[in-house]
Amino acid sequence: MLDLTRVRQEYMRDGLDEKDVLADPLAQFARWFDDAQNAGLVMPNAMSLATVSALGKPSSRVVLLKGVDDGKNGGFVFYTDYDSRKGREVAGNHHASLLFAWLPLERQIRIDGTIAKVSAAESDAYFATRPLGSRHAAIASPQSEVIESRAALAQRFNDAARAAGENPARPAHWGGYRLAPVEIEFWQGRENRLHDRLVYRKTAQGWRLERLAP
């Protein structure tokens, strides 16, 4: 067993004050994302996606953010296999949560909202930008299903590569999702665990900003 009771870190880097954040949480996200990129963090677009099955069973995994758009139907976009576990859970329960953990900056962002598929045109356009091997893999891999062996997966990939060629079409089971946020929390670590937590909640009048106790 592991005894981690003495593994500690004090948070001293920065603070987060209401007067310093933007009125639009998506703009504030873009500001913090720029900070993460400028700090040289590895894969700053990696985010934990938590979904819940129709029976109420939660699961989570890391996916990659591929776009943020604003406006009435804006949100956070990622791509995956629609037939995967996450895809099946989204089909049964549209509520989900994203989490960015930028630990070197002592920051987290939690985003709660509802998920819907992006348009086929958006998925087609993004699929065409992926490396060829990634496109063949999307065709070949029955994501989340039990497979016989690594060798069997490699054979499926080789078969898909031969059949699809150099310009494969996007398979119908693969595409994008957009999470439309209803709540976005910005967390900044502070000394003595008195962390700053500012949360934006979507209302009929727009975004309402509140401070939460750490």
SEBA-539399 format. One line per 5 residues: number of its first residue (from 1); for each residue x, y, z of C-alpha. Coordinates in steps of 0.5 Angstrom, whole numbers. Each point is the difference from the previous one (the first is absolute). Layout:
<sites>
NUM> X,Y,Z ~ ...;
</sites>
This chain:
<sites>
1> 0,0,0 ~ 2,7,-1 ~ 0,5,6 ~ 0,7,-4 ~ -2,4,7;
6> 6,4,-1 ~ 0,2,-7 ~ -2,7,0 ~ 1,6,-4 ~ -1,7,2;
11> -4,5,-5 ~ 4,6,-1 ~ 0,2,-7 ~ -6,5,-1 ~ -7,2,2;
16> -6,1,-4 ~ -5,6,2 ~ -6,2,-3 ~ 2,7,-3 ~ 5,-3,-4;
21> -4,-5,-4 ~ -4,1,-6 ~ -7,0,0 ~ -1,-5,-5 ~ 3,-7,2;
26> 2,-3,-7 ~ 4,7,0 ~ 3,-2,7 ~ 1,-7,-2 ~ 4,2,-7;
31> 4,5,5 ~ 2,-6,4 ~ 1,-5,-5 ~ 5,6,-3 ~ 4,0,6;
36> 0,-8,0 ~ 3,0,-7 ~ 5,6,2 ~ 2,-4,6 ~ 2,-6,-5;
41> -4,-5,4 ~ -1,-7,-4 ~ -6,-1,-4 ~ -4,6,4 ~ -6,-2,-4;
46> -1,-7,3 ~ -6,0,5 ~ -4,-5,4 ~ -6,-2,-3 ~ -5,-3,5;
51> -7,-3,-2 ~ -5,-4,3 ~ -4,-6,-3 ~ -8,0,0 ~ 1,-4,6;
56> 4,5,4 ~ 6,-3,0 ~ 6,5,-1 ~ 6,-1,-4 ~ 6,5,-2;
61> 6,0,-5 ~ 4,5,-3 ~ -1,3,-7 ~ 3,6,-4 ~ -4,7,-1;
66> 0,2,-7 ~ -4,6,0 ~ -4,5,4 ~ -5,4,-4 ~ -5,6,3;
71> -7,2,-1 ~ -6,-3,1 ~ 2,-7,-2 ~ 7,1,2 ~ 4,-5,4;
76> 6,-5,1 ~ 1,-5,-6 ~ 4,-6,0 ~ 0,-6,-4 ~ -1,-8,1;
81> -4,-6,-2 ~ -7,0,1 ~ -1,-7,1 ~ 5,0,6 ~ -2,0,7;
86> 0,7,1 ~ -4,1,-6 ~ -5,-5,2 ~ 0,4,7 ~ -1,6,-3;
91> -6,-3,-5 ~ -3,-2,7 ~ 1,6,4 ~ 2,7,-3 ~ 3,3,6;
96> 8,0,1 ~ 6,3,3 ~ 6,2,-2 ~ 7,2,4 ~ 6,3,-2;
101> 6,-1,6 ~ 5,5,-2 ~ 4,-2,6 ~ 7,3,-1 ~ -4,7,0;
106> -4,-3,6 ~ -7,1,-4 ~ -6,-4,-2 ~ -6,2,-4 ~ -6,-4,1;
111> -6,0,-6 ~ -7,-3,1 ~ -5,0,-5 ~ -3,-4,-6 ~ 3,-4,-6;
116> -3,0,-7 ~ 3,-3,-6 ~ 3,5,-5 ~ -2,1,-7 ~ 2,-6,-5;
121> 4,6,-4 ~ 4,2,6 ~ 2,-7,2 ~ 2,-1,-8 ~ 4,6,0;
126> 4,-2,7 ~ 1,-7,-2 ~ 3,2,-7 ~ 5,4,4 ~ 2,-6,4;
131> 7,-4,-1 ~ -2,-6,-5 ~ 2,-5,5 ~ -5,3,5 ~ -5,0,-5;
136> 1,-8,-2 ~ 0,-1,8 ~ -7,3,0 ~ -2,-4,-5 ~ 3,-7,3;
141> -1,1,7 ~ -7,-2,4 ~ 2,4,5 ~ -2,-2,7 ~ -2,-7,-2;
146> 4,-7,2 ~ 5,-2,-5 ~ 4,-6,-1 ~ 7,3,0 ~ 5,5,-2;
151> 1,-4,-6 ~ -7,0,-2 ~ 0,7,1 ~ 6,1,-5 ~ -3,-4,-5;
156> -7,4,0 ~ 4,6,-1 ~ 4,-3,-6 ~ -6,-2,-3 ~ -3,7,1;
161> 6,4,-3 ~ 0,-5,-6 ~ -8,1,-1 ~ -1,7,2 ~ 7,3,-4;
166> 3,7,0 ~ -7,4,1 ~ -4,-4,4 ~ -7,2,2 ~ -2,2,7;
171> -4,-7,3 ~ -7,2,2 ~ 2,-3,7 ~ 5,6,1 ~ -1,7,1;
176> 0,6,5 ~ -4,2,6 ~ -1,7,3 ~ -1,1,7 ~ -5,6,1;
181> 2,3,7 ~ -5,2,5 ~ 6,1,6 ~ 7,1,0 ~ 4,1,6;
186> 7,3,0 ~ 5,-3,6 ~ 6,3,2 ~ 4,-3,5 ~ 2,4,6;
191> 4,0,7 ~ -3,-4,6 ~ -5,-3,-5 ~ -4,6,0 ~ -1,-1,-8;
196> -3,5,-4 ~ -7,-3,-4 ~ -3,5,-5 ~ -6,-4,-3 ~ -4,3,-6;
201> -8,-2,0 ~ -4,1,-6 ~ -7,3,1 ~ -5,3,-5 ~ 3,7,1;
206> 7,-3,-2 ~ 6,-2,5 ~ 0,1,7 ~ 7,0,4 ~ 0,-3,7;
211> 6,-2,5 ~ 0,-7,3 ~ 3,-2,7 ~ 6,-4,-1;
</sites>
